[in-house]
Amino acid sequence: MSARAARIAALATLLLFVALASTAVGATASVNIMNFAFVPASVTINIGDTVTWTNKDAAAHSAVVNGVGQTQVLAQNQSGSLTFSAAGTFPYVCGIHGAAMTGTVVVRAAATAAPTPPPTVAPTPVPTVRQTIAPTVEPTVEPTPTATATPTATASAPPSTATPSATGAASVAAAAPSGQAPAPVVSDDGGPSPLLIAGAAVALLAVAAAAFIRIRR
């Protein structure tokens, strides 16, 4: 099985080589020279192809193509070739017998491949962006506070304290029975009496003196 595959691969390689060689050299058109005529009288080839003439007559012949060249003089069963590298129609004659033997080679221009149109690219759709406009918020204005008048404090006059007048003391002294010492007048103004103040002062002096003596010791 492997040998058969190898033979197939070798045959494919050979065919590929022959095809490449034919492409590189170009195709060949054959013209026979028979009975003092070119058969066929006109051949059509492409640029780069070759025309081969083979003499089948006993007489010698040749092919002379104006602007291309000429073959050597061909004896019976000999062949000669010319390659055509330009497009056009090329009449030719026999180099020995002249206009009595004529033929034509038509060379076609290479087929120009039609340009491949560029692929049409669909335009990319641009997404529509909807702009959301935020509603305008009006600033909140704080109400201006109304100034409240501060009530003016009305100073209330303190209740007047009646101070016993000297006339009252004299009246008390007068009201005392004769021969008795008048009763001491007690102040009813609610403040400390002079006796209490004097006693407190004496006590403070005694405490201060005791503290001073203790410190001296």
C-alpha positions in Angstrom: 0.0 0.0 0.0 2.8 2.4 0.8 4.7 1.5 -2.4 1.6 2.4 -4.4 1.2 5.7 -2.6 4.8 6.4 -3.3 4.4 5.8 -7.0 1.3 8.0 -7.1 3.2 10.8 -5.3 6.1 10.5 -7.8 3.7 10.6 -10.8 2.0 13.7 -9.3 5.3 15.4 -8.8 6.4 14.6 -12.4 3.1 16.0 -13.8 3.5 19.1 -11.7 7.1 19.6 -13.0 6.0 19.2 -16.6 3.2 21.7 -16.0 5.5 24.2 -14.5 8.0 23.8 -17.3 5.3 24.3 -19.9 4.2 27.4 -18.1 7.7 28.8 -18.0 8.6 28.1 -21.6 5.1 28.8 -23.1 2.9 26.8 -25.3 4.0 25.5 -28.7 2.0 25.6 -31.9 3.0 23.2 -34.7 3.0 23.9 -38.4 3.8 21.2 -41.1 5.4 22.1 -44.4 3.7 19.8 -46.9 3.3 20.0 -50.7 4.9 23.4 -50.8 2.4 24.9 -48.3 2.2 25.7 -44.6 -0.4 23.6 -42.8 -2.3 25.1 -41.1 -1.8 28.4 -43.0 -2.7 30.4 -39.9 -2.1 29.7 -36.2 -3.2 31.7 -33.1 -1.0 31.8 -30.0 -0.4 34.0 -26.9 2.5 36.2 -26.1 5.5 34.1 -25.1 4.3 31.1 -27.1 6.5 29.3 -29.7 5.7 28.1 -33.3 7.6 25.1 -34.6 7.7 24.3 -38.3 8.5 20.7 -39.5 9.4 20.1 -43.1 7.6 17.0 -44.6 8.7 17.7 -48.2 11.7 16.3 -49.9 12.6 19.9 -50.9 14.2 22.2 -48.4 12.1 25.0 -46.9 12.3 27.7 -44.1 10.1 30.2 -42.4 10.9 33.9 -42.4 8.7 36.1 -40.1 9.1 39.9 -40.6 10.0 41.6 -37.3 10.6 38.3 -35.4 13.2 36.2 -37.2 13.6 33.2 -39.4 14.3 29.5 -39.0 17.3 27.7 -40.4 16.9 25.9 -43.8 15.0 22.7 -43.0 15.7 19.5 -44.8 13.1 16.8 -44.8 11.8 15.9 -41.3 13.8 18.7 -39.7 12.1 21.3 -37.4 12.7 24.9 -36.6 11.1 27.2 -34.0 10.5 30.9 -33.3 9.1 32.5 -30.1 6.8 35.5 -30.3 7.1 38.1 -27.5 4.8 40.8 -28.9 1.1 40.8 -29.7 -0.1 41.3 -33.3 -0.6 39.5 -36.7 2.7 38.3 -38.3 2.6 37.1 -41.9 5.5 34.9 -43.0 6.9 33.3 -46.2 9.2 30.5 -47.1 12.8 31.7 -47.2 13.5 29.7 -50.3 10.3 29.9 -52.4 9.2 33.4 -51.3 5.6 34.6 -51.7 4.6 31.3 -53.3 4.4 29.9 -49.8 2.8 32.1 -47.2 1.3 31.8 -43.7 0.2 33.9 -40.7 0.8 33.8 -37.0 -1.7 35.7 -34.8 -0.3 36.6 -31.3 -2.9 37.5 -28.7 -2.1 39.8 -25.8 -2.1 38.3 -22.4 -5.5 38.3 -20.8 -5.7 41.0 -18.2 -7.3 39.8 -15.1 -10.2 41.9 -14.1 -9.4 44.0 -11.1 -10.9 42.6 -8.0 -13.2 45.2 -6.6 -12.4 46.0 -3.0 -14.8 44.6 -0.6 -17.6 47.0 0.3 -17.3 47.7 4.0 -20.5 48.6 5.5 -20.2 51.8 7.5 -20.1 51.3 11.2 -23.3 52.7 12.6 -22.6 55.5 15.0 -24.6 54.9 18.1 -27.0 57.7 18.9 -26.3 59.0 22.4 -29.3 60.5 24.0 -28.2 63.2 26.3 -30.1 63.3 29.4 -30.5 66.8 30.7 -31.0 67.0 34.4 -33.8 69.3 35.4 -32.6 72.6 36.7 -33.1 72.8 40.4 -33.9 76.2 41.7 -31.9 77.1 44.8 -33.9 77.1 48.0 -33.8 80.5 49.5 -33.9 80.4 53.3 -36.5 82.9 54.6 -35.0 85.9 56.3 -35.7 85.7 60.0 -37.7 88.6 61.3 -35.9 90.3 64.1 -38.0 90.0 67.2 -37.7 93.0 69.4 -36.2 92.0 72.8 -38.4 93.3 75.5 -36.8 95.9 77.6 -36.6 94.7 81.1 -38.2 97.2 83.4 -36.3 97.5 86.6 -38.6 97.1 89.5 -37.8 99.2 92.4 -37.0 97.2 95.5 -39.5 97.6 98.2 -38.5 100.4 100.4 -37.5 99.3 103.9 -38.7 101.8 106.4 -35.9 102.8 108.7 -37.1 103.8 112.0 -36.4 107.4 112.4 -34.8 109.0 115.4 -38.1 110.5 116.3 -39.5 107.0 116.8 -36.6 106.2 119.2 -37.2 109.4 121.1 -40.8 108.5 121.3 -40.0 105.1 122.8 -37.6 106.7 125.3 -40.3 109.2 126.2 -42.8 106.5 126.6 -40.7 104.8 129.3 -41.8 105.5 132.8 -39.9 108.0 134.7 -37.1 106.8 137.0 -36.4 103.7 134.7 -33.7 103.4 132.1 -35.1 103.5 128.7 -35.2 100.1 126.9 -32.5 99.6 124.4 -33.6 100.3 120.9 -33.5 97.1 118.8 -33.0 97.7 115.1 -35.6 96.0 113.1 -33.9 96.6 109.7 -33.0 92.8 109.5 -29.2 93.4 109.6 -26.7 92.2 112.3 -26.6 94.3 115.4 -23.5 96.2 116.4 -23.0 93.9 119.4 -22.9 90.8 117.2 -20.4 92.5 114.9 -18.2 93.4 117.8 -18.4 89.9 119.2 -17.4 88.4 115.9 -14.5 90.7 115.6 -13.2 89.8 119.1 -13.5 86.1 118.3 -11.6 86.5 115.0 -8.8 88.5 116.9 -8.6 85.7 119.5 -8.3 83.0 116.9 -5.7 85.0 115.0 -3.7 85.6 118.2 -3.8 81.9 119.1 -2.6 80.9 115.6 0.2 83.4 115.8 1.4 82.2 119.2 1.3 78.5 117.9 3.4 79.4 115.0 6.0 81.2 117.1 6.4 78.1 119.2 
